[in-house]
Amino acid sequence: MNKSSLHRAFTLIELLVVMAIIGILAGFLVPAMQGAALTGRQTNAMNNARQIGLALRMYANDNDGAYPLTTNSYGENITTSNDAFRSLIPTYIDNEKVFAIAGSKAGPSADNVIDDAAHILQPGENYWAFISGLSPTSNSNWPLIVDSTDGTGYFVTEENQLGGTWKGTKAVTINADMSAHIVPLQGTGDKRFIPRYNDKTKNALTVSDYIGEGVTLLEPAH
């Protein structure tokens, strides 16, 4: 091998250094890409939740300013958010897929079969929780539609569990004034919560504590 060939070749040490640099850069890039993907999913979810909120507002305009409360448009008792949201289909929303979040435990998919009430928003087709008992004139800081929780109003860090869709990092909320937010969660471990607008140390989903009687958090049907 002549001298010019020797000068052009990489040494083993140089190759190891280059590989180490690439590994370090990859270590920074992968979490950043994962974070960007999560933010994108949350933004898409927020836009879907906003559609649901606007449909609720249209429903209220046609029903003396009231959201679905005790019975829905099909005469069914409202005990879950699925029951309440069923009132919106098909008159105000004709695509039930906006109620689902791919990969979630509560509502991963919807088949969009909406020909009759028996098939609308069946268990597993709705992801969103609903604060029942509010109206279009309620305090603009109060949540109306939120991410489904673990069943107790709290969020967890395990992605494949109820309340763990965003890994305990943030939550999507649509407030009573229809403003949409992606809110950083407070708390630790599997007791993460949406902070209350007037006291960040308290859970905004313990609604009876600060909104009043007759207001309840309805979770999706599983």
Order of alpha helices (4+ residues) and beta strands (2+ residues): alpha-alpha-alpha-beta-beta-beta-beta-beta-beta-beta
